[in-house]
Amino acid sequence: MTDEDVSQARRRVAETAAGMLDGTVPFLEGVRVLTGLRHKVGVAQNDEDFMIIVGVDDETDALPVGEVRELWATEALQRLDPEIEAATEWAKQFASAACVSLVARFGS
């Protein structure tokens, strides 16, 4: 990975985390994006902020969010939506501080 690749990944982390905080990025979708960027930003494997994000991803990875919802039956989504809403609220409480930290660390 080049320095430019790392810089781009860090910018995307900051933008995604900021969007999660201001509501422009759905929180659980943002968690999945951040988890995917974790190994591209040049941090330790056990980075505290990313470990929190990965924990949220692990707890919610079975829930259909984002584009994958298009592949699910409407009835199934209606049954799961209350669980997704509850998980989103929990995730916000649990991981918002990590998002603030990621924005501070990787934002410009």
N, C-alpha and C positions, 0 to 999 in steps of 0.2 A: 504494500500500500504506500502510495506517495504521500508527501506532506500535504499536498493539495487535497487528496482523497480524505485524509484525516480532518483537515479544516472544513471541508464540505459536510462531512458527517457530524462534526461538532456544531456547525451552524444549524443543521437539520434537527439535532437534538434540542438545541435552544429554542428554535422556532416551534417544534412540536410541543415541548414542555410548556412554553408560553401560551400556545393555543389551548392546551388542556386546561390551564389555569383560567384563561379568559372565556372559555366555552366555545371557541371557534373550532376546536378539534374535539370530537367526542372522546371522553376520558379513556374508555377501554380500548378504543381504536388507537389512541395515542400511546397507550401502554404497549401495544403490540409493535408499533413503529419503533419506540424506544428500545424495546427488547432486541429488535432486529439490528439496531445500530450499536448496541453495546460493545461489540468486539471491533468496531471500526473507529473508535474515538481515542484509542490509546490509553485506556485506564486499566487499573489492576483488575484481575478476575473477580475479586471480592469487593469491588468498589461499593461503598455503602448505599449511595443513591440508586445505583443500578440494581443492587440486590433487592431493594424495596420494590422497584418496578418489576423485576423478574418474579418476585413473590406474588404480586398482584396478578401478573400474567399467568402464573401457575394455578392460582386459585380460580381464574375466570376463563381459562382457555377453551373450555367446552361450550361457552356461551356464544351464540351467533351474533357477531357485531360487524358492522361495515358491509363490504360488498358480498360477503358470504351469505348474508341474509336473503339475497336474491335466489339462492339455491334451496331455501327452506320453504316448507308449506306454511301458508298464512295461519292456519290453525295452530301449528306448533309454535310459531312466533308469538301468537297471542297468548299462549300458555306460558311461554318463557319470558315475555316482556316484564312482568312484575319482578321476576328474579334478576333480570338484567338491570332494571332500575335500582333495585336494592344493592346489587353488587357494585354498580357505578357509584352510588352514594358512599358505600364502604370504602371503595378504592380512593375516592376523593379525600376522605378523611385520613386514610392510611398513608397516601402517597403524595399529597399536595406539597408537603414540605420538601420531599425529594425533588419534585418538579421545580420548586423555587430555587433549590440549590443547583440543579442542572442549568437553569437559565443563567444564574449568577456565574457559574463556572465556564459555560461555553458560549454565552451571548456576547455580543460586541458592545 
